[in-house]
């Protein structure tokens, strides 16, 4: 019996939809609670009394240094994501089209890089970054973000470039186009969905990154949004938790990337599925 028409598929479908409903419900509850008064959240967790407390967002923004952190995060994440894709694209194209043993070994090397937890290498990284004077620096954080994002991005784009028809490149070669011109004028336009997918996945991943920033950044004026939210949570624990303001802070962190995904989520899925098969 095929899975498509059997109970396994039905159970899987129910499980997926249950997970979707749960996540949407949690997101809706967070958004509603972020606009409610602190005590009302505990008195009636599922109610809407005192809804409309926009002051929660104002308080979260002003008390947690979100302004500077948002600027740092936008500049850092945008620059790192663009550089990662710009560096990964030619590397992935070379790996996808090369048929040498070295290219196969390099592809395995990048795949292994995905499986190494950053927690395992954080101490050597810290020593290295300290030796070159890039600890507690946005420049150092930028370098780390680019370096740690390269394995996944190269691996993703290698599969995508490998799925592109070789006939187009052969036709360009017959017309006298060299490898660089073929890549720049023929391959990149064809691969725009894959490149956009890689860019968006890096944007979302780096926007939510906390561990590396927590280890390598100490000054408050150099913090990212996730660090500012963490500091805001610690402040609230000492001064009396205002969960309305805390949830507003979470919304400030989550909503920009949620909006990006809602807007371009279909493009991400198309890019992943096109690159999955040849």
N, C-alpha and C positions, 0 to 999 in steps of 0.2 A: 504493500500500500504506500502510495506516495505521501510525503509529508505535507504537500500542498493541500490535499483534501482530507487529511487525517486529523485526529484530536491534538497532535502536537502543535500544528499550526494555530488551531483555535485557542489552545492554552497560551501559546506565545503571544497571540494578538490581544487576548484579555490582559495578560501581564503588562504588555507595552502600554495599552491604554490606561491601565490602572496607574502605572508610573507617570504617565503624562498628566492624568487628572490630579495626582498627588502633588506633582511639581507646580502645576498651574495654581492649585489651591494654596500651596505654601507661598507662592509669589504674590497671589492676590491678598492673602492675609498679611504678608509683610508690608505691602503697599498701603493697605487700609490702616494697619496699626501704626505706621509711620506718621499718619495724620490724625492720631488720637492722643488724648491726654494720658499721662503715665498711669495714674491710678485706675482709669477706666479699662485699660488693657487687662489688668488683673481681675477687676470686678466682673467684667464681661468680655472674655477673650474673643468671642465670635460675634460680638455686637458691633454697632456703628455709632454708639453714643460718643459725643464730643468729637465726631469726625470733622475734619477741616482745620486742624491745628497746623497751619503752615509754619508757625513759629518753630516747630521741631526741626525743620530743614534749615531755617536761619540759625538756630542755636548750634546745630551740628556743624554747619559750615564755619561759623565764627569761632567756636571753641576748640576745634580740632585742627586748625591750620590747613584746612582743605584747599584754600585758594592757591597757596604756593605748591602744595602737594599735587594738585590737579595740573598745574602748569608743568611741573617736573615730569609727571607721568605722561602727559600728552606728548611732550617733546621727546622724551626718552623712548617711549614705546613706538611712536611713529618712525623715528629715525632708525631704531634698531630693526624694526620689521622690514623697512624698505631696504636697508643694507643687507639683511639676511637673504631676502629674495634675490637681490642683485648679485650677490656672491654665489648663491646656491644654484641659480639658473644655468650659468655656463658649466659649472661643475657637474650638475645632474645631466645636462645634455651630453657632455663628453663621456660620462659613465654609461649612459643609455645607448650611445651609438658606437662605442668602442667595443671591439671583440677580443681584446688581449686578456691575458691572465691577470695582468696588473689591475685592469679596470674592474675585473670580478673581485679581486682582493680588496680593492678600495671600496666597492659597494658593500661588501661584508663589514668592512671597518666602520663605515657610516651607520650600518644597521646595528652594530654592537654599541655604538655611541648612544643610541636611543635607549638601550636597556640598562645603562649604568645609572643608578640613582645619584642625584646630585649630592645627597647627604654623604655619600661615600668619598667624594673628591673635594668636599668643601674645605677641609683643613689644608691640603696641598694648595688649593686655589688661593686661600687666604694668605698663606706664606708667600706664594708667588706674587700676588697683587701687592702685598706689603713691601716686598723687595723692590718693586718698580714704582712705589709711591702712589698706587691707585686705590687704596682702601679709603673709605669715607669720601668717595668722589663719584659724581654722576658719570664722568668719563669712564671710570673703572666699571661702573654698573652697566654702562652701554657696551663695553667690550665683553663683559661676561654674558650679557643677554644675547649678543650676536654669536659668540662662540658656542654657547649651550643650545642655541636654537638651530644651528647649522645641520647637525646629524639628521634630525627629523625632516627638515625642509628639503635637504638633498635627497633623502630616501623617498619622500613624497613625489618630488618633481622627476626623479629618475623613472619611476613607474609611469608618470604622465608622458614624458618625452618618448619613452619606449613605445607608447600606444599610438604615436603620430605616424601617418603613412609615410613610408620611405620613398614612395614614388615622387612626392613633391620635392624632396631634397635631391633626388636623382635628376629631375627635370631642371632644377636650378643649377646643378653641376654641369649639365649639358649646355646650358645657356652661358656658362663661363663664370658663374658665381663661386667665390671661394667659401671656405667653411665659416669665416667670420660674417661675411655678407649674408650667407644662407641663414645663419643663426639669427642675425639681427633683423633681416627683412622678411624672412619666410617663417622660421620656426616660432619666434616670439609672438607674432600676431596669432598664429594658430594655437598657441599655448596660453592665451590670455585667461581662459577660465581656470586653468591649473595654477597660473601665477597669482590670480586673484584669490583663489582658495588658500594657497600658501600664505599670502599676505594677511588675510583675515584670520586664519588660525593662529598666526604669530601675534597679531594684534590682541586677540582675545586671551591667549595664553600669557603674554607678557603683562597685559593690563591687570590680570589677577595674581601675578607672581608676588609672593611675600617672603619666602624663605631666604633667597639670595639677598634681597634688599635688607632684610633684618640683620643678616650677618655682616654685610659690607658697608652699611650706612649707619652712622651714629647721629650726625647733626640733624636737627629738626627741619632746617631750611632745605635739606637735601632729600627729605623723605618722599616716598611715593604715596599714592592714595591709600593703598592697603596698609602701609605702616602708620599713616595718620589715623586710620580707623582703629587699628590695634591700640595706638596710644590713647585715643579717645575712650576706648573701652576700659583701659586701665585707669584712666582719670575718673570715669564714672563709678568704677568699683570702689574707689577711695572716697569720693565725695557724695555718694548716693546715686544709684543707677536710675537714669531717666531712660526707660526703654523706648519711649516714643522718639527721643532724639537719637538713640543708638540705632534703631531701625531706619530712621531717616538717613543716618550716615551709611548704612548698608545699601540703601536705595541709591544714594549718590554714587557709590562704587559700582553697583550692579547695572543700573539702568542704561548707561551709555553703551556698554557692550551688548546688552539685551536688545537695544534699539538697532544696533548694527546687524545683529544676527537676524532679527525679524525682517530687516530691510533686504539683506543680502544672503539670507540663509539658503535660499534655493540655489543661488550661484555656488555656494560652498558644496552643497550636495552634488550638483552637476559636475563640478570639478573633481570631486572624489570618485564618483562613479565612472566618469569618462576615463580617468587615469587608472582605474582598477583592472580594466580588460583591454586587450589589444585587438 
